[in-house]
Amino acid sequence: MIAPDKRLHFMAGVVLASLGLLISPISAMIIVALIAAMKEFYDDVSERGTPDFMDFVWTLIGGAFPILAYFIHGWLL
């Protein structure tokens, strides 16, 4: 079972990548990676959250889904 926190990170990655795809797939990847890294950095520096590498990873995994769907859709056409 996936922890609720990790599910939220996954969904954040999906949303961020979907918005980034309005620009380009490369932009989507960069946006997801940068925002995920900045969020974990903020958690570490502010001491308001718990920095966790797996949160970063789950955000990237979520971001990969719309990007992969974008390429699969283009490949099938």
N, C-alpha and C positions, 0 to 999 in steps of 0.2 A: 504494500500500500504506500502511496506517495503522500508525504506529509503535506498538510494544508498550506504551509508556507511555500513549499516547493511548487505546488499547483499555482499559487498566485504569481510566482516568478515565471513559470511557464507561460501563463496567460499574458503577463506583461510583455514577454518576448514576442508572442504572437501579435499583439497589438502594435508594438513598436515596429516590427518588421513589416506589417501590413501598411502602416503609415509610410515607412521608408520606401516601400515599393512604388509609391506614387512618384518618387524621384527616379530610382533605379535599384536593381538588385544589389549592386556594390554599396550604394548609400544605405540600403536597408541593413546590410551586414555590419557596416561601420556604426550606424546609429545604435543597433542592439548591443554591440560589444562595448561601445563607449558609455552608454547610459547604465548598463549593467555594472561595469567597472566603477563608474562614478558613484553608484548607489552603495556598493560595498565599501568604497573608500569613505563615503560619508558616514556609514555605520561605524567604521573604525575610528574616524577622527572625532565625530560628535559624541560618541559613547551613548547614543540614543538607541542604537540597534545592535545587533550581533553580526559582525562581519562573518560571512561563511562562503568559502570557495564554491560549495555546491549550489548556493543560491545563484551565483554567477553562471555556473554551468547550466542550471535549469532554465535560466533566462535565455542563454544561447540556444539551448535545445528547442525552446518554444519559438524562438526567432527563426530557426531553420525550417520549420514547417511551412509557413507561407512562401518562403523563398524557394523551397523545393517544389511546392505546388505551382509556383510561377513558371519554373523551368519545365516541369512535366507538362503543364498546360501548353506551353509554347512548342514543346517537342511533339505533342500529339496532333497539333494543328497542321 
